[in-house]
C-alpha cells in the first residue's frame, strides 16, 4: 500500500514538473508570436557598459541591442516611440527590464535614435521581426 502511494505521488510530482517546464516554453513562444504590442520602454547605458549580459556577450551601450523578459536571444524587434514616430531595429541580447510596467530596455544608442534619452522612458510599440 505504501509503495503504491509513493509511486502515485512520484508520478504526479513528475507530471507537474514536466507540465511547468512546458508552460515556461509556451510563454516564451507565445510572446514571440504576439508580433506587436505596446508599453513603456526605458534605457540603460554607461553604468552597465562592458558588463556581461544574460546572453553571455558584453553590453555595448553604443550597439543597437535591448533587454526583454521573454523573447529569445537574437530576436530582432522594431521599437517605435509613439510620442515622435521614430523607430529603431534592435537585437535582444539581455533580460529585463526589472521595473514594473516596462516592456523593453533599450541600449543608450537605440534610445538616442528614438529620442528618449532625456525623458528616460517613452511609450513604444514593439514589433517582433522574422
Backbone as JSON Lines, residues from 0, in Angstrom:
{"i":0,"aa":"X","n":[0.81,-1.19,0.0],"ca":[0.0,0.0,0.0],"c":[0.86,1.26,0.0]}
{"i":1,"aa":"X","n":[1.88,1.28,0.88],"ca":[2.76,2.45,0.96],"c":[3.51,2.67,-0.34]}
{"i":2,"aa":"X","n":[3.98,1.61,-0.96],"ca":[4.71,1.74,-2.23],"c":[3.8,2.29,-3.32]}
{"i":3,"aa":"X","n":[2.54,1.9,-3.33],"ca":[1.58,2.39,-4.32],"c":[1.36,3.89,-4.14]}
{"i":4,"aa":"X","n":[1.23,4.31,-2.91],"ca":[1.04,5.74,-2.64],"c":[2.28,6.53,-3.04]}
{"i":5,"aa":"X","n":[3.45,6.01,-2.7],"ca":[4.7,6.68,-3.07],"c":[4.85,6.77,-4.59]}
{"i":6,"aa":"X","n":[4.52,5.69,-5.27],"ca":[4.6,5.68,-6.73],"c":[3.63,6.68,-7.34]}
{"i":7,"aa":"X","n":[2.43,6.73,-6.84],"ca":[1.43,7.67,-7.34],"c":[1.88,9.11,-7.09]}
{"i":8,"aa":"X","n":[2.41,9.37,-5.89],"ca":[2.89,10.7,-5.56],"c":[4.05,11.1,-6.47]}
{"i":9,"aa":"X","n":[5.0,10.18,-6.67],"ca":[6.15,10.47,-7.53],"c":[5.71,10.73,-8.96]}
{"i":10,"aa":"X","n":[4.77,9.97,-9.48],"ca":[4.26,10.16,-10.84],"c":[3.57,11.5,-10.98]}
{"i":11,"aa":"X","n":[2.77,11.85,-9.98],"ca":[2.07,13.15,-10.0],"c":[3.08,14.29,-9.97]}
{"i":12,"aa":"X","n":[4.08,14.2,-9.1],"ca":[5.09,15.23,-8.98],"c":[5.87,15.37,-10.29]}
{"i":13,"aa":"X","n":[6.21,14.25,-10.91],"ca":[6.93,14.27,-12.19],"c":[6.09,14.94,-13.27]}
{"i":14,"aa":"X","n":[4.81,14.61,-13.35],"ca":[3.92,15.21,-14.34],"c":[3.79,16.71,-14.14]}
{"i":15,"aa":"X","n":[3.67,17.15,-12.9],"ca":[3.59,18.58,-12.62],"c":[4.88,19.29,-13.01]}
{"i":16,"aa":"X","n":[6.01,18.67,-12.76],"ca":[7.29,19.27,-13.14],"c":[7.43,19.41,-14.64]}
{"i":17,"aa":"X","n":[7.06,18.38,-15.38],"ca":[7.12,18.43,-16.85],"c":[6.13,19.46,-17.38]}
{"i":18,"aa":"X","n":[4.94,19.52,-16.81],"ca":[3.93,20.48,-17.25],"c":[4.4,21.91,-17.02]}
{"i":19,"aa":"X","n":[5.06,22.18,-15.9],"ca":[5.52,23.54,-15.64],"c":[6.62,23.94,-16.59]}
{"i":20,"aa":"X","n":[7.48,23.01,-17.0],"ca":[8.5,23.31,-18.0],"c":[7.86,23.67,-19.32]}
{"i":21,"aa":"X","n":[6.84,22.95,-19.7],"ca":[6.14,23.23,-20.96],"c":[5.48,24.59,-20.92]}
{"i":22,"aa":"X","n":[4.95,24.98,-19.78],"ca":[4.3,26.28,-19.65],"c":[5.31,27.4,-19.86]}
{"i":23,"aa":"X","n":[6.52,27.27,-19.32],"ca":[7.53,28.3,-19.5],"c":[7.89,28.43,-20.97]}
{"i":24,"aa":"X","n":[8.12,27.31,-21.64],"ca":[8.46,27.34,-23.06],"c":[7.34,27.97,-23.86]}
{"i":25,"aa":"X","n":[6.09,27.61,-23.57],"ca":[4.96,28.2,-24.29],"c":[4.91,29.7,-24.09]}
{"i":26,"aa":"X","n":[5.22,30.17,-22.88],"ca":[5.17,31.62,-22.62],"c":[6.18,32.35,-23.49]}
{"i":27,"aa":"X","n":[7.36,31.78,-23.64],"ca":[8.38,32.41,-24.48],"c":[7.89,32.5,-25.91]}
{"i":28,"aa":"X","n":[7.38,31.41,-26.46],"ca":[6.98,31.42,-27.85],"c":[5.68,32.18,-28.08]}
{"i":29,"aa":"X","n":[4.76,32.19,-27.11],"ca":[3.54,32.98,-27.26],"c":[3.88,34.46,-27.34]}
{"i":30,"aa":"X","n":[4.86,34.92,-26.57],"ca":[5.27,36.31,-26.63],"c":[5.83,36.62,-28.01]}
{"i":31,"aa":"X","n":[6.65,35.71,-28.55],"ca":[7.24,35.95,-29.86],"c":[6.18,35.97,-30.94]}
{"i":32,"aa":"X","n":[5.14,35.14,-30.79],"ca":[4.1,35.07,-31.8],"c":[3.14,36.25,-31.72]}
{"i":33,"aa":"X","n":[3.17,37.0,-30.61],"ca":[2.29,38.15,-30.47],"c":[2.59,39.16,-31.56]}
{"i":34,"aa":"X","n":[3.82,39.21,-32.02],"ca":[4.28,40.06,-33.11],"c":[4.28,41.54,-32.82]}
{"i":35,"aa":"X","n":[3.28,42.08,-32.15],"ca":[3.23,43.51,-31.9],"c":[2.49,43.79,-30.59]}
{"i":36,"aa":"X","n":[3.06,44.65,-29.77],"ca":[2.41,45.05,-28.54],"c":[2.95,46.4,-28.11]}
{"i":37,"aa":"X","n":[2.28,47.05,-27.2],"ca":[2.67,48.39,-26.75],"c":[2.96,48.39,-25.27]}
{"i":38,"aa":"X","n":[3.72,49.38,-24.84],"ca":[4.05,49.54,-23.43],"c":[5.04,50.65,-23.26]}
{"i":39,"aa":"X","n":[5.71,50.65,-22.13],"ca":[6.68,51.69,-21.82],"c":[8.09,51.11,-21.95]}
{"i":40,"aa":"X","n":[8.97,51.87,-22.62],"ca":[10.38,51.49,-22.76],"c":[11.23,52.36,-21.86]}
{"i":41,"aa":"X","n":[12.35,51.81,-21.44],"ca":[13.37,52.56,-20.73],"c":[14.71,52.24,-21.39]}
{"i":42,"aa":"X","n":[15.78,52.81,-20.88],"ca":[17.08,52.52,-21.47],"c":[18.14,52.4,-20.38]}
{"i":43,"aa":"X","n":[19.24,51.74,-20.72],"ca":[20.35,51.64,-19.79],"c":[21.65,51.89,-20.54]}
{"i":44,"aa":"X","n":[22.64,52.45,-19.84],"ca":[23.83,52.92,-20.55],"c":[25.14,52.68,-19.86]}
{"i":45,"aa":"X","n":[25.84,53.77,-19.58],"ca":[27.24,53.72,-19.17],"c":[27.51,52.86,-17.93]}
{"i":46,"aa":"X","n":[26.59,52.89,-16.99],"ca":[26.79,52.11,-15.76],"c":[26.95,50.61,-16.04]}
{"i":47,"aa":"X","n":[26.33,50.12,-17.13],"ca":[26.38,48.7,-17.47],"c":[27.35,48.38,-18.61]}
{"i":48,"aa":"X","n":[27.92,49.41,-19.23],"ca":[28.81,49.23,-20.39],"c":[29.98,48.31,-20.03]}
{"i":49,"aa":"X","n":[30.15,47.26,-20.85],"ca":[31.23,46.31,-20.63],"c":[30.88,45.14,-19.74]}
{"i":50,"aa":"X","n":[29.75,45.21,-19.04],"ca":[29.35,44.09,-18.19],"c":[28.73,42.98,-19.04]}
{"i":51,"aa":"X","n":[28.77,41.79,-18.51],"ca":[28.21,40.64,-19.21],"c":[26.68,40.69,-19.17]}
{"i":52,"aa":"X","n":[26.06,40.45,-20.33],"ca":[24.6,40.38,-20.4],"c":[24.14,38.96,-20.11]}
{"i":53,"aa":"X","n":[22.85,38.78,-20.02],"ca":[22.29,37.45,-19.77],"c":[22.61,36.47,-20.88]}
{"i":54,"aa":"X","n":[22.84,36.97,-22.1],"ca":[23.18,36.08,-23.22],"c":[24.64,35.68,-23.21]}
{"i":55,"aa":"X","n":[25.45,36.32,-22.37],"ca":[26.86,35.99,-22.28],"c":[27.76,36.99,-22.99]}
{"i":56,"aa":"X","n":[27.21,37.83,-23.84],"ca":[28.05,38.82,-24.51],"c":[28.18,40.07,-23.64]}
{"i":57,"aa":"X","n":[29.15,40.89,-23.94],"ca":[29.37,42.12,-23.19],"c":[28.39,43.19,-23.66]}
{"i":58,"aa":"X","n":[27.82,43.93,-22.72],"ca":[26.91,45.01,-23.07],"c":[27.7,46.16,-23.69]}
{"i":59,"aa":"X","n":[27.24,46.61,-24.84],"ca":[27.85,47.74,-25.54],"c":[26.77,48.81,-25.66]}
{"i":60,"aa":"X","n":[26.91,49.89,-24.91],"ca":[25.89,50.93,-24.91],"c":[25.75,51.62,-26.27]}
{"i":61,"aa":"X","n":[26.72,51.41,-27.17],"ca":[26.69,52.02,-28.49],"c":[26.15,51.08,-29.57]}
{"i":62,"aa":"X","n":[25.74,49.89,-29.19],"ca":[25.19,48.91,-30.14],"c":[23.66,49.01,-30.14]}
{"i":63,"aa":"X","n":[23.05,48.51,-31.18],"ca":[21.58,48.51,-31.28],"c":[21.04,47.22,-30.68]}
{"i":64,"aa":"X","n":[20.98,47.19,-29.36],"ca":[20.54,46.0,-28.63],"c":[19.49,46.4,-27.6]}
{"i":65,"aa":"X","n":[18.89,45.37,-26.99],"ca":[17.85,45.62,-25.98],"c":[17.72,44.42,-25.06]}
{"i":66,"aa":"X","n":[17.07,44.68,-23.93],"ca":[16.74,43.63,-22.96],"c":[15.23,43.42,-22.98]}
{"i":67,"aa":"X","n":[14.83,42.15,-22.95],"ca":[13.41,41.79,-22.92],"c":[13.27,40.61,-21.98]}
{"i":68,"aa":"X","n":[12.13,40.51,-21.3],"ca":[11.95,39.45,-20.31],"c":[11.87,38.05,-20.9]}
{"i":69,"aa":"X","n":[11.22,37.89,-22.06],"ca":[10.95,36.52,-22.55],"c":[11.37,36.23,-23.98]}
{"i":70,"aa":"X","n":[11.54,37.22,-24.82],"ca":[11.89,36.92,-26.22],"c":[13.24,36.21,-26.28]}
{"i":71,"aa":"X","n":[13.39,35.25,-27.18],"ca":[14.67,34.54,-27.3],"c":[15.81,35.48,-27.69]}
{"i":72,"aa":"X","n":[16.99,35.2,-27.19],"ca":[18.17,35.97,-27.56],"c":[18.34,35.91,-29.08]}
{"i":73,"aa":"X","n":[18.73,37.03,-29.66],"ca":[18.92,37.09,-31.1],"c":[17.69,37.57,-31.85]}
{"i":74,"aa":"X","n":[16.53,37.61,-31.19],"ca":[15.31,38.1,-31.84],"c":[15.48,39.57,-32.18]}
{"i":75,"aa":"X","n":[15.07,39.94,-33.37],"ca":[15.12,41.35,-33.78],"c":[13.72,41.93,-33.66]}
{"i":76,"aa":"X","n":[13.65,43.13,-33.1],"ca":[12.38,43.82,-32.93],"c":[12.52,45.27,-33.4]}
{"i":77,"aa":"X","n":[11.44,45.81,-33.92],"ca":[11.39,47.23,-34.23],"c":[10.68,47.92,-33.08]}
{"i":78,"aa":"X","n":[11.32,48.93,-32.52],"ca":[10.75,49.69,-31.42],"c":[10.45,51.09,-31.94]}
{"i":79,"aa":"X","n":[9.17,51.48,-31.84],"ca":[8.74,52.79,-32.32],"c":[8.27,53.64,-31.15]}
{"i":80,"aa":"X","n":[8.86,54.82,-31.03],"ca":[8.47,55.77,-30.0],"c":[7.14,56.39,-30.43]}
{"i":81,"aa":"X","n":[6.1,56.14,-29.68],"ca":[4.77,56.64,-30.04],"c":[4.66,58.16,-29.93]}
{"i":82,"aa":"X","n":[5.54,58.78,-29.16],"ca":[5.49,60.22,-28.99],"c":[5.97,60.99,-30.21]}
{"i":83,"aa":"X","n":[6.93,60.4,-30.95],"ca":[7.5,61.13,-32.09],"c":[7.56,60.32,-33.39]}
{"i":84,"aa":"X","n":[7.17,59.05,-33.36],"ca":[7.15,58.22,-34.57],"c":[8.5,57.66,-34.99]}
{"i":85,"aa":"X","n":[9.57,57.97,-34.27],"ca":[10.9,57.47,-34.63],"c":[11.04,56.02,-34.2]}
{"i":86,"aa":"X","n":[11.73,55.22,-35.04],"ca":[11.88,53.8,-34.72],"c":[13.3,53.32,-34.95]}
{"i":87,"aa":"X","n":[13.6,52.16,-34.37],"ca":[14.9,51.54,-34.48],"c":[14.72,50.03,-34.42]}
{"i":88,"aa":"X","n":[15.58,49.29,-35.12],"ca":[15.58,47.83,-35.04],"c":[16.72,47.43,-34.11]}
{"i":89,"aa":"X","n":[16.38,46.63,-33.1],"ca":[17.36,46.17,-32.12],"c":[17.33,44.65,-32.02]}
{"i":90,"aa":"X","n":[18.44,44.11,-31.5],"ca":[18.55,42.67,-31.27],"c":[18.49,42.42,-29.77]}
{"i":91,"aa":"X","n":[17.68,41.44,-29.36],"ca":[17.56,41.1,-27.94],"c":[18.79,40.3,-27.52]}
{"i":92,"aa":"X","n":[19.53,40.83,-26.52],"ca":[20.7,40.11,-26.02],"c":[20.8,40.12,-24.5]}
{"i":93,"aa":"X","n":[19.73,40.58,-23.83],"ca":[19.77,40.66,-22.38],"c":[18.37,40.46,-21.81]}
{"i":94,"aa":"X","n":[18.27,40.28,-20.51],"ca":[16.99,40.13,-19.83],"c":[16.66,41.4,-19.06]}
{"i":95,"aa":"X","n":[15.4,41.72,-19.0],"ca":[14.92,42.92,-18.33],"c":[13.76,43.44,-19.13]}
{"i":96,"aa":"X","n":[13.2,44.55,-18.83],"ca":[13.51,45.4,-17.69],"c":[12.97,44.82,-16.39]}
{"i":97,"aa":"X","n":[13.55,45.26,-15.3],"ca":[13.16,44.74,-14.0],"c":[12.35,45.74,-13.19]}
{"i":98,"aa":"X","n":[11.83,46.74,-13.88],"ca":[10.94,47.73,-13.26],"c":[9.54,47.46,-13.79]}
{"i":99,"aa":"X","n":[8.57,47.38,-12.91],"ca":[7.2,47.08,-13.31],"c":[6.65,48.07,-14.33]}
{"i":100,"aa":"X","n":[5.83,47.58,-15.23],"ca":[5.17,48.42,-16.21],"c":[6.0,48.71,-17.45]}
{"i":101,"aa":"X","n":[7.2,48.2,-17.53],"ca":[8.05,48.42,-18.72],"c":[8.16,47.13,-19.52]}
{"i":102,"aa":"X","n":[8.19,47.27,-20.84],"ca":[8.21,46.1,-21.7],"c":[9.56,45.83,-22.35]}
{"i":103,"aa":"X","n":[10.44,46.84,-22.43],"ca":[11.73,46.66,-23.08],"c":[12.71,47.7,-22.54]}
{"i":104,"aa":"X","n":[13.97,47.31,-22.45],"ca":[15.07,48.21,-22.08],"c":[15.98,48.35,-23.29]}
{"i":105,"aa":"X","n":[16.12,49.55,-23.79],"ca":[16.97,49.79,-24.96],"c":[18.38,50.18,-24.54]}
{"i":106,"aa":"X","n":[19.34,49.88,-25.41],"ca":[20.7,50.38,-25.18],"c":[20.67,51.9,-25.34]}
{"i":107,"aa":"X","n":[21.72,52.56,-24.86],"ca":[21.8,54.01,-24.96],"c":[21.68,54.47,-26.41]}
{"i":108,"aa":"X","n":[22.41,53.82,-27.33],"ca":[22.39,54.21,-28.75],"c":[21.0,54.08,-29.35]}
{"i":109,"aa":"X","n":[20.29,53.01,-29.02],"ca":[18.94,52.81,-29.54],"c":[17.99,53.86,-28.96]}
{"i":110,"aa":"X","n":[18.13,54.15,-27.67],"ca":[17.29,55.16,-27.03],"c":[17.54,56.53,-27.64]}
{"i":111,"aa":"X","n":[18.79,56.84,-27.93],"ca":[19.12,58.12,-28.56],"c":[18.47,58.22,-29.94]}
{"i":112,"aa":"X","n":[18.51,57.12,-30.69],"ca":[17.96,57.12,-32.04],"c":[16.44,57.37,-32.04]}
{"i":113,"aa":"X","n":[15.73,56.86,-31.04],"ca":[14.28,57.07,-30.99],"c":[13.89,58.3,-30.17]}
{"i":114,"aa":"X","n":[14.88,59.02,-29.66],"ca":[14.62,60.27,-28.99],"c":[14.05,60.16,-27.59]}
{"i":115,"aa":"X","n":[14.57,59.23,-26.8],"ca":[14.04,59.09,-25.44],"c":[15.11,59.16,-24.35]}
{"i":116,"aa":"X","n":[16.31,59.61,-24.68],"ca":[17.38,59.68,-23.69],"c":[17.04,60.68,-22.59]}
{"i":117,"aa":"X","n":[16.6,61.86,-22.95],"ca":[16.32,62.88,-21.94],"c":[15.15,62.52,-21.04]}
{"i":118,"aa":"X","n":[14.12,61.94,-21.62],"ca":[12.93,61.6,-20.82],"c":[13.14,60.33,-19.98]}
{"i":119,"aa":"X","n":[14.04,59.46,-20.4],"ca":[14.3,58.22,-19.66],"c":[13.38,57.07,-20.02]}
{"i":120,"aa":"X","n":[12.12,57.39,-20.3],"ca":[11.15,56.38,-20.72],"c":[10.31,56.97,-21.83]}
{"i":121,"aa":"X","n":[9.62,56.09,-22.54],"ca":[8.72,56.55,-23.6],"c":[7.69,55.47,-23.89]}
{"i":122,"aa":"X","n":[6.5,55.88,-24.32],"ca":[5.51,54.89,-24.78],"c":[5.97,54.37,-26.14]}
{"i":123,"aa":"X","n":[5.99,53.05,-26.3],"ca":[6.5,52.46,-27.54],"c":[5.59,51.37,-28.06]}
{"i":124,"aa":"X","n":[5.75,51.07,-29.34],"ca":[5.18,49.87,-29.94],"c":[6.37,48.98,-30.29]}
{"i":125,"aa":"X","n":[6.28,47.71,-29.94],"ca":[7.32,46.73,-30.23],"c":[6.78,45.76,-31.25]}
{"i":126,"aa":"X","n":[7.45,45.66,-32.4],"ca":[7.07,44.72,-33.45],"c":[8.14,43.67,-33.57]}
{"i":127,"aa":"X","n":[7.79,42.4,-33.35],"ca":[8.74,41.29,-33.49],"c":[8.92,41.03,-34.98]}
{"i":128,"aa":"X","n":[10.18,41.02,-35.43],"ca":[10.5,40.8,-36.84],"c":[10.9,39.36,-37.06]}
{"i":129,"aa":"X","n":[10.64,38.84,-38.23],"ca":[11.02,37.47,-38.57],"c":[12.38,37.44,-39.2]}
